[in-house]
Amino acid sequence: MSSEAVPARRLRALPAIPLAQGLTVLVLLLAWEWAVRSNTVNALYLPAPTAIVESFGPLLAQGRLLHHTAVTLAEFAVGYAAAVFGGIGLGVLLVLVPSAERFAHPFIGALMSVPKVAIVPLLALWLGIGFTHKVAIVFLFAVFQIVYSTVAGIKQTRREHLKVARAFRASTLQTVFKVILPSAMPTIFAALRVSASVGLLGALFAEMLSSKEGLGNLITRSTASLDTAETFALIALVTLLAVAMIAALDLLERMVFLRWRAA
């Protein structure tokens, strides 16, 4: 068998996986729909998929869905951006200045161990229940994972690469951006994916506890009114948003690696 035949066979086999995934989801949805329509499962506790899809209609028609989604995404975007830049920047600083890492390590560990859920009411007391409160929650939910992953990724930089940078008399900034960060990117992006999902959950949790706007507040209202179809629709929307964020990070990672590889 020629070596060219194996890659060709792999390419032909690739669509089989998405097809199997799609069929699995379709079978589950059909079984779910049948269970509800046949009264095997009470629709009050588990609405049919078709009822969930239909519930998007009133949400869109009333303009509530777009407004509350925009509020949640704005809170998440600002808090997550602050966590990304602050977390990566602090991680780089801690590695470049070992004494700073030794000094800050116990404090960062202590802050990370504080249960974020418990301080949400305190932050509401200090910052109010507005936009700043939600941004702070997203930041606290996301930043520590990024800091520790950045430090761990940078420490995995191969010594040979650092020796080459010193041999070419690279400045500190050149070493950071052309050697250290590219080496740490796989670890950093893994943390970015996790912290994106966690940060979004932080925004929703804060909205559910103390907010008049956002998807979290909308979920709380629909749950209180026993509108389970709308609740499931909102949960599905949040899931799609999280998947879209992770897909965007995957694309960004590929773009960053291509840029650094070309450089």
Residue pairs with C-beta under 8 A, 6 or more apart in sequence:
29 49
32 46
32 48
32 49
33 48
33 49
33 50
34 40
35 41
35 46
36 43
36 46
36 47
36 48
36 51
37 48
43 51
43 228
44 226
44 228
45 228
46 228
47 55
47 228
47 229
47 232
51 229
52 229
52 232
52 233
52 236
53 233
54 229
55 227
55 229
55 230
55 232
55 233
56 65
56 233
58 230
59 65
59 230
59 233
60 66
64 218
65 218
65 237
67 213
68 213
68 214
68 215
68 217
68 218
69 215
69 237
69 241
71 213
71 214
71 215
72 200
72 203
72 204
72 207
72 214
72 215
72 216
73 241
74 131
75 131
75 134
75 135
75 138
75 203
75 206
75 207
75 214
76 138
76 199
76 200
76 203
78 131
78 135
78 138
79 134
79 135
79 136
79 137
79 138
79 139
79 142
79 199
79 202
79 203
80 138
80 139
80 142
80 195
80 196
80 199
82 135
82 139
82 143
83 138
83 139
83 142
83 143
83 146
83 195
83 199
84 142
84 146
84 192
84 195
86 139
86 143
87 142
87 143
87 144
87 145
87 146
87 147
87 150
87 191
87 195
88 146
88 150
88 188
90 147
90 150
91 146
91 147
91 148
91 149
91 150
91 151
91 154
92 150
92 154
92 176
92 180
92 181
93 100
94 100
94 101
94 104
94 105
94 147
94 151
95 101
95 150
95 151
95 154
95 155
95 180
96 172
96 176
101 151
108 144
108 147
108 148
111 144
112 144
112 148
116 137
116 140
116 141
116 202
117 205
119 140
120 137
120 205
120 206
120 209
120 210
121 209
121 210
123 133
123 136
123 137
124 133
124 209
124 210
127 133
127 136
129 210
129 211
129 212
133 206
133 210
134 203
134 206
134 207
134 211
134 214
137 202
137 203
137 205
137 206
138 199
138 200
138 202
138 203
138 206
139 199
140 202
141 195
141 198
141 199
141 201
141 202
142 195
142 196
142 198
142 199
142 202
143 195
145 191
145 194
145 195
145 198
146 188
146 191
146 192
146 195
148 191
149 187
149 188
149 190
149 191
150 184
150 187
150 188
150 191
152 187
153 183
153 184
153 185
153 186
153 187
153 188
154 180
154 181
154 183
154 184
156 183
156 184
156 187
157 179
157 180
157 183
157 184
158 183
161 179
161 183
162 175
162 179
164 179
165 174
165 175
165 178
165 179
166 175
170 178
170 179
178 260
178 263
181 188
182 257
182 260
185 253
185 256
185 257
185 260
189 249
189 252
189 253
192 249
193 246
193 249
193 250
196 242
196 245
196 246
196 249
197 242
197 245
197 246
200 238
200 241
200 242
200 245
203 214
203 216
204 214
204 215
204 216
204 219
204 238
205 216
206 216
207 213
207 214
207 215
207 216
207 217
207 220
208 216
208 217
208 219
208 220
209 216
211 217
215 234
215 237
215 238
218 234
219 231
219 234
219 235
222 228
222 230
222 231
222 234
223 231
